[in-house]
């Protein structure tokens, strides 16, 4: 018999773990609603004391739970993309220059979400520099990077991204990464958006240097999807992931990248973005 462990990147799970019959501790707010696409949970950690209790930095954590795990293309894919794009736009704060960072390791399927999203991002910064006459109205200034992992490069992803920020000077960094959860029902079906940044690997006890406004000097939006969960079988700790994780990553990365592209380039149609990303 196995039992789930409490290691998690999801603020929703952390909030639920400290909730009792009297509600949530002071300084933690939770608002929930549901649409045809997602069950939305908006967790806000307001104080340092609440942060210490929940184990998450002060900030907003928006969780979008899909009705089913996206191993295959969901029938309401277009509606999910539209709603996700609207949620992402609410975090952008009008930023015009954005750096998208796809975190993770392409050689490990459950950790390949970030690089997969990166590969589908419509980057346009070079157009502004080299051919500004080709810029269309409503096309954002977007650059993108997949920094790899320290085991591949010998360099912290945060160090690479900070160096790029110092050169490119974006107004916002969007970091996309695979997450860990404690409830296996969240694997592959729960998206988290947060303005508090991210500590890559923290959910599986391989915490790297954080990506946040404090460390980068730039506001940071983190987008993640749980792809693994820790569990204990007898005396052994295991990391669980679905057998169909490759299909799950492919569909989820398409959903996230499509929604991101529409948020970052609001003046382009879905057809124009699709054509330019080919």
C-alpha positions in Angstrom: 0.0 0.0 0.0 1.3 3.5 -0.9 0.6 6.8 0.7 0.9 10.3 -0.8 3.5 12.7 0.5 2.9 16.4 1.2 5.6 17.8 -1.2 3.8 20.1 -3.6 4.2 23.2 -5.8 0.5 23.9 -5.7 -0.6 26.7 -3.3 -4.1 25.2 -3.4 -2.9 22.0 -1.9 -0.9 23.9 0.7 -3.9 26.0 1.6 -6.1 23.0 1.9 -3.6 21.3 4.2 -3.9 24.1 6.8 -7.7 24.6 6.5 -9.8 23.5 9.4 -13.4 23.8 10.6 -12.9 27.5 11.2 -11.6 28.1 7.7 -8.2 29.3 6.5 -5.6 31.0 8.7 -5.6 34.8 8.8 -3.9 36.3 5.7 -4.9 33.5 3.3 -7.9 34.0 1.1 -9.5 31.4 -1.2 -12.2 32.2 -3.8 -13.6 29.5 -6.0 -15.8 29.4 -9.1 -16.5 27.1 -12.1 -16.9 27.4 -15.8 -17.4 24.9 -18.6 -13.6 24.6 -18.9 -12.2 25.0 -15.5 -12.8 24.9 -11.8 -11.0 28.0 -10.7 -9.4 28.5 -7.2 -7.8 31.9 -6.5 -5.5 31.7 -3.5 -4.0 34.9 -2.1 -1.2 34.8 0.5 -1.3 38.3 1.9 1.2 38.4 4.8 4.6 37.1 5.8 3.0 35.2 8.7 0.6 33.5 6.3 3.5 32.8 4.0 5.3 31.0 6.8 2.2 28.9 7.6 1.4 27.9 4.0 5.0 27.5 2.9 4.5 29.7 -0.2 5.7 33.3 -0.9 3.3 36.2 -0.6 1.4 36.5 -3.8 -1.6 35.3 -5.9 -1.9 31.7 -7.0 -4.6 31.0 -9.6 -5.4 27.4 -10.1 -7.4 26.1 -13.1 -8.5 22.5 -12.8 -9.6 20.8 -16.1 -12.4 18.3 -16.1 -10.1 15.7 -17.5 -6.4 15.1 -18.0 -5.4 16.3 -21.5 -3.8 13.0 -22.7 -5.6 13.7 -25.9 -7.0 16.9 -27.4 -10.1 17.8 -25.4 -13.2 18.6 -27.3 -13.4 22.1 -25.8 -9.7 22.8 -26.5 -10.5 26.2 -28.2 -12.7 27.3 -25.3 -10.0 26.3 -22.7 -7.3 28.2 -24.7 -9.5 31.3 -24.8 -10.2 31.2 -21.0 -6.6 30.5 -20.2 -5.5 33.4 -22.4 -7.8 35.7 -20.5 -6.4 34.6 -17.2 -2.8 35.0 -18.4 -3.6 38.5 -19.7 -4.9 39.5 -16.2 -1.4 38.9 -14.9 0.5 40.7 -17.6 -0.2 44.2 -16.3 0.1 45.8 -19.7 3.7 44.6 -20.2 4.8 45.1 -23.8 8.3 43.5 -23.6 8.2 39.9 -22.3 10.8 37.1 -22.0 9.3 33.6 -22.0 11.6 31.0 -20.2 10.8 27.4 -20.8 12.3 25.6 -17.7 13.1 21.9 -17.6 14.9 19.0 -19.2 14.0 17.8 -22.7 15.6 14.4 -22.0 13.1 13.7 -19.1 9.6 13.6 -20.4 7.8 14.7 -17.2 10.2 17.6 -17.0 9.9 18.7 -20.6 6.9 21.0 -20.4 8.8 24.2 -20.3 11.0 23.5 -23.3 8.0 22.2 -25.3 6.1 25.5 -24.6 9.3 27.4 -25.6 9.4 25.7 -28.9 5.9 27.0 -29.8 6.3 30.6 -28.7 6.1 33.4 -31.3 9.2 35.4 -30.7 9.2 38.9 -32.2 11.9 41.0 -30.6 14.2 40.5 -33.5 11.6 41.9 -35.9 11.4 45.2 -33.9 15.2 45.4 -34.1 15.8 44.3 -37.6 12.6 44.9 -39.6 10.3 47.2 -37.6 8.2 47.9 -40.7 7.0 44.3 -40.5 5.5 44.7 -37.0 1.8 44.5 -37.0 -0.5 46.4 -34.6 -1.0 44.5 -31.4 2.1 42.3 -31.9 4.1 42.2 -28.7 7.8 42.3 -28.2 8.6 38.7 -27.2 11.8 36.9 -26.7 12.1 33.3 -25.6 14.8 31.0 -24.0 15.1 27.4 -22.9 18.0 27.5 -20.4 18.2 23.8 -19.7 19.1 22.5 -16.3 22.2 22.7 -14.3 23.1 19.1 -14.8 23.3 19.8 -18.5 24.9 23.3 -18.5 26.7 23.6 -15.2 24.8 26.9 -14.8 21.7 27.7 -12.7 18.7 28.5 -15.0 18.2 31.6 -12.9 21.7 32.8 -13.7 21.1 32.4 -17.4 17.8 34.1 -17.3 19.1 37.0 -15.2 21.9 37.6 -17.6 19.4 37.6 -20.5 17.2 40.0 -18.6 20.1 42.4 -18.1 20.7 42.4 -21.9 17.1 42.2 -23.2 15.5 44.3 -20.4 12.0 42.8 -20.5 9.2 44.3 -18.5 8.1 40.8 -17.5 9.4 37.3 -17.4 7.0 34.4 -17.9 8.5 31.1 -16.6 6.9 27.9 -17.6 7.7 24.7 -15.7 6.5 21.2 -14.8 5.3 21.0 -11.2 4.9 18.4 -8.5 1.7 17.8 -6.5 0.7 15.7 -3.5 -2.7 14.6 -4.9 -2.4 12.4 -8.0 -5.8 13.7 -9.2 -4.0 17.0 -10.0 -1.4 15.5 -12.3 -1.8 16.8 -15.8 -5.1 18.6 -15.2 -4.3 21.5 -12.9 -2.7 24.7 -14.2 -1.2 27.2 -11.7 -0.5 30.8 -12.5 1.3 32.9 -9.9 2.9 36.3 -9.6 5.2 35.1 -6.9 7.7 33.5 -9.2 9.0 29.9 -9.0 11.7 27.8 -7.4 12.4 25.1 -10.0 12.5 21.6 -8.5 11.2 22.6 -5.1 8.2 20.2 -5.3 10.5 17.2 -5.6 13.1 18.4 -3.1 15.6 19.5 -5.8 15.2 23.2 -5.2 17.2 25.5 -7.4 17.6 29.3 -7.1 14.2 31.0 -7.4 13.0 33.1 -10.3 11.2 36.1 -8.9 11.1 39.9 -9.0 13.5 39.8 -6.1 16.1 37.7 -7.9 15.7 39.0 -11.4 14.8 42.6 -10.9 11.8 42.0 -13.2 8.2 41.0 -12.5 7.7 37.3 -13.0 4.7 35.3 -13.9 5.1 31.5 -13.4 2.9 29.0 -15.2 3.0 25.4 -14.2 1.3 22.0 -14.6 1.9 19.1 -12.2 3.4 16.1 -14.0 4.6 14.1 -11.0 3.6 13.2 -7.5 5.7 11.7 -4.7 4.4 8.7 -2.9 5.7 6.2 -0.3 5.5 2.4 -0.8 6.5 0.7 2.4 9.9 2.3 3.2 10.6 3.5 -0.4 9.8 6.9 -1.8 8.8 7.0 -5.4 7.9 9.6 -8.0 4.8 8.8 -9.9 3.8 10.0 -13.4 1.2 8.7 -15.9 2.1 6.1 -18.5 0.7 8.5 -21.2 2.8 11.5 -19.9 4.2 12.1 -23.4 0.8 12.8 -24.9 -0.2 14.8 -21.8 2.9 17.0 -22.1 2.3 17.5 -25.9 -1.3 18.6 -25.5 -0.7 20.7 -22.3 2.3 22.5 -24.0 0.1 23.3 -27.0 -2.7 24.7 -24.8 -0.3 26.8 -22.7 1.8 28.1 -25.7 -1.3 28.9 -27.7 -2.9 30.8 -24.8 0.4 32.7 -24.2 0.8 33.7 -27.8 -2.7 35.1 -27.9 -2.1 37.1 -24.7 1.3 38.4 -25.8 0.1 39.3 -29.4 -3.5 40.5 -28.8 -3.6 42.2 -32.2 -3.1 39.0 -34.2 -5.8 36.5 -35.0 -5.5 32.8 -34.0 -5.0 31.9 -37.6 -2.1 34.5 -38.0 -0.4 33.2 -34.9 -0.7 29.6 -36.0 0.7 30.5 -39.4 3.7 32.4 -38.0 4.5 29.6 -35.5 5.0 27.0 -38.2 
